[in-house]
Amino acid sequence: MNLNSHAIFTLYAVYGILLKVMASKGKVRGISGQHPLVQNVTVTEGGTANMTCRVEYNDNTSLQWSNPAQQTLFFGDKKALRDNRIELIRASWSELTISIHDTTLFDEGMYTCSLFTMPVKIAKAYLTVLGVPEKPKIEGLMKPAVEGDQITLTCLTRGSKPAADLRWFRNEKEVKGAKEVNASGNTFTVRSSLQLHVDRRDDGVAYTCRVDHEALLQAPQQTTEVLEVHYAPRVEIAHSLAIPQEGQYLKLDCVSQGNPSPDPVMWTKDGVEILDLGRVIVEGRELTFTSLNKTDNGTYRCEASNHLGTSSDEYVLYVYEEPTTLPPSTTLPFHPTSPDSTALLGTHATDPTVTGYRGTVPSTFVPTTRLVALYLAYLSIITALCAPFISHNSINIKKTCFFHLKCSSRYSVFFSV
């Protein structure tokens, strides 16, 4: 009997504890479920903001939304403020959702959701309205700029909130500018400056200013300006032959770079303007010789000008004789005399510094191995040293190189090379 009484007492105790736990859970649920839940909202100026207030557990108590000025917008499903931009989306015992269309910066602030219990419970949500920056403008561009100028490009955008970020690009490469931010009412005006020391490499370069802002994630705003630079000409003469010879076709091209384009150019020979002579044709930037001869020797000059300056380049032309090939033989002339002056650059027949030997070499002449090796070494050295200077304009360098090359080829018959 005592055992049964003890068991019954234990069951009653456990039952009592369970009732207390259940009651306490009900109170907690009632306390937490009776509190309104809201979230902060961010919207772009001109967009639509949805404000939602929810209650997990509601015993038929009304919900209300108020604006930052504490004006009631909706009480349940009843509209309280005459503003056509504000509409009801959903109204129930557990939720009150409203929308604000065409938002402005003045709509920003703290909105309050109230649950009319005893006492009244409230929750606050902050509505952030992003100011959309205007399309940027680039100021300070000089059209055209002149090489050597110092100019400052300034990019300007207004209406951003928070302040926008400005980025500069030279063609596709980003360059750094100096940023300045000024408040203007509820928005910001942002400037970024880029200083340039203009040279001819900037001609035709696109400078782009781009606005980065969280309100422009889908479509960034940017403006591009192309810089035009005027600069004095630079001239260089290009020639079609490295070693001009009698009877050959030669074209000289006056390559000039300048803005505005230096056109036309002027060709002169030894200081005298060149006229078309049938065989020598002047056609714009090109000077053409249809068939070279010795009378074409001289210094040719190309000159180009624009309003910023003048530039020129010179080309010294020396026409060589058409080369001849010696017949294969074991005999060669062997008496001292001056070599043929027309085969050497700038060499005259009376030049005492250029001499050669002409005579007869016995057919029994047999070169030694050492002599052949010395000749081959001499030939390779002369060829290697003279190769870079074949097209050189210097008369003395050409004279020396061709003298040695001619000598080496003339005596190759000794060695069957």
Long-range contacts (C-beta under 8 A, 24 or more apart in sequence): 29-57, 30-57, 32-56, 32-57, 33-57, 33-58, 34-58, 34-59, 34-61, 34-115, 34-117, 34-121, 35-115, 35-121, 35-123, 36-63, 36-113, 36-114, 36-115, 36-121, 36-122, 36-123, 37-123, 38-111, 38-113, 38-123, 38-124, 38-125, 39-125, 40-125, 40-126, 40-127, 40-128, 41-125, 41-126, 41-127, 41-128, 42-127, 42-128, 42-130, 43-103, 43-127, 43-128, 43-129, 43-130, 44-103, 44-129, 44-130, 44-132, 44-215, 45-103, 45-104, 45-105, 45-129, 45-130, 45-131, 45-132, 45-161, 45-215, 46-102, 46-103, 46-104, 46-132, 47-103, 48-99, 48-100, 48-101, 48-102, 48-103, 49-99, 49-100, 49-103, 49-107, 49-127, 49-129, 50-89, 50-97, 50-98, 50-99, 51-97, 51-98, 51-99, 51-100, 51-111, 51-113, 51-125, 51-127, 52-95, 52-96, 52-97, 53-95, 53-96, 53-97, 53-113, 53-123, 53-125, 54-94, 54-95, 55-93, 55-94, 55-95, 55-115, 56-94, 58-93, 58-94, 58-115, 60-93, 61-93, 61-115, 61-116, 61-117, 62-115, 62-116, 63-91, 63-95, 63-96, 63-113, 63-114, 63-115, 63-116, 64-96, 64-113, 64-114, 64-116, 65-96, 65-98, 65-111, 65-112, 65-113, 66-111, 66-112, 66-114, 67-109, 67-111, 68-108, 68-109, 68-110, 68-111, 70-112, 73-98, 74-98, 100-127, 103-127, 103-129, 104-129, 105-129, 105-131, 105-161, 105-186, 105-187, 106-186, 108-186, 129-161, 130-161, 130-162, 130-213, 130-214, 130-215, 131-159, 131-160, 131-161, 131-162, 131-186, 131-187, 131-188, 131-215, 132-159, 132-160, 132-213, 132-215, 132-216, 133-157, 133-158, 133-159, 133-160, 133-164, 133-190, 133-211, 133-213, 133-215, 133-216, 133-221, 134-158, 134-159, 134-221, 135-211, 135-221, 135-222, 135-223, 136-166, 136-209, 136-210, 136-211, 136-221, 136-222, 136-223, 137-223, 138-207, 138-209, 138-223, 138-225, 141-225, 141-227, 143-228, 144-228, 144-229, 144-230, 144-259, 145-198, 145-202, 145-227, 145-228, 145-229, 145-230, 146-198, 146-229, 146-230, 146-231, 146-308, 147-198, 147-199, 147-200, 147-229, 147-230, 147-231, 147-232, 147-308, 148-197, 148-198, 148-199, 149-197, 149-198, 150-195, 150-196, 150-197, 150-198, 151-195, 151-196, 151-198, 152-193, 152-194, 152-195, 152-196, 153-193, 153-194, 153-196, 153-207, 153-209, 153-225, 154-191, 154-192, 154-193, 154-194, 155-191, 155-192, 155-193, 155-194, 155-209, 155-223, 156-189, 156-190, 156-191, 157-189, 157-190, 157-211, 157-221, 158-184, 158-187, 158-188, 158-189, 158-190, 159-187, 160-187, 160-188, 160-190, 160-211, 160-213, 160-215, 161-186, 161-187, 161-188, 162-188, 163-188, 163-190, 164-188, 164-190, 164-211, 164-212, 164-213, 165-190, 165-211, 165-212, 165-213, 166-190, 166-191, 166-192, 166-209, 166-210, 166-211, 166-212, 167-192, 167-209, 167-210, 167-212, 168-192, 168-194, 168-207, 168-208, 168-209, 169-206, 169-207, 169-208, 169-209, 169-210, 170-205, 170-206, 170-207, 171-205, 171-206, 196-227, 198-227, 198-229, 199-229, 199-231, 200-229, 200-231, 200-257, 200-259, 202-227, 202-229, 203-227, 203-228, 203-229, 203-231, 203-259, 204-228, 228-259, 229-259, 230-259, 230-260, 230-306, 230-308, 231-258, 231-259, 231-308, 232-258, 232-306, 232-308, 232-309, 232-310, 232-311, 233-257, 233-258, 233-262, 233-304, 233-305, 233-306, 233-308, 233-309, 233-310, 233-311, 234-258, 234-311, 235-262, 235-265, 235-302, 235-303, 235-304, 235-311, 235-312, 235-313, 236-313, 237-300, 237-302, 237-313, 237-314, 237-315, 239-315, 239-391, 242-390, 242-391, 243-320, 243-390, 243-391, 244-292, 244-317, 244-318, 244-319, 244-320, 245-292, 245-319, 245-320, 245-321, 245-322, 245-323, 246-292, 246-293, 246-294, 246-319, 246-320, 246-321, 246-322, 247-291, 247-292, 247-293, 247-322, 248-291, 248-292, 249-288, 249-289, 249-290, 249-291, 249-292, 250-288, 250-289, 250-292, 250-317, 251-286, 251-287, 251-288, 251-289, 252-286, 252-287, 252-288, 252-300, 252-302, 252-315, 253-285, 253-286, 253-287, 254-285, 254-286, 254-287, 254-302, 254-304, 254-313, 255-285, 256-285, 256-302, 256-304, 256-311, 258-304, 258-306, 258-308, 258-311, 259-306, 260-306, 260-307, 261-306, 262-304, 262-305, 262-306, 262-311, 263-304, 265-302, 265-303, 265-304, 266-302, 266-303, 266-304, 267-300, 267-301, 267-302, 268-300, 268-301, 268-303, 269-298, 269-299, 269-300, 269-301, 270-298, 270-299, 271-301, 274-300, 292-319, 293-319, 294-319, 294-342, 314-393, 315-393, 316-393, 316-394, 316-395, 318-345, 318-346, 318-395, 318-398, 320-345, 320-402, 326-409, 326-410, 326-413, 328-413, 329-413, 330-361, 330-363, 330-365, 330-413, 331-360, 331-361, 331-363, 332-358, 332-359, 332-360, 332-361, 332-410, 332-411, 332-413, 333-358, 333-359, 333-360, 334-358, 334-359, 334-360, 334-361, 335-359, 339-403, 339-406, 343-402, 343-406, 344-399, 344-402, 344-403, 344-406, 345-395, 345-398, 345-399, 345-402, 346-395, 346-396, 346-398, 346-399, 347-399, 347-403, 354-399, 354-403, 356-407, 356-410, 361-414, 365-414, 367-414, 367-415, 371-415, 372-415, 375-408, 375-411, 375-412, 375-414, 375-415, 375-417, 376-415, 376-417, 378-408, 379-408, 379-412, 379-417, 382-408
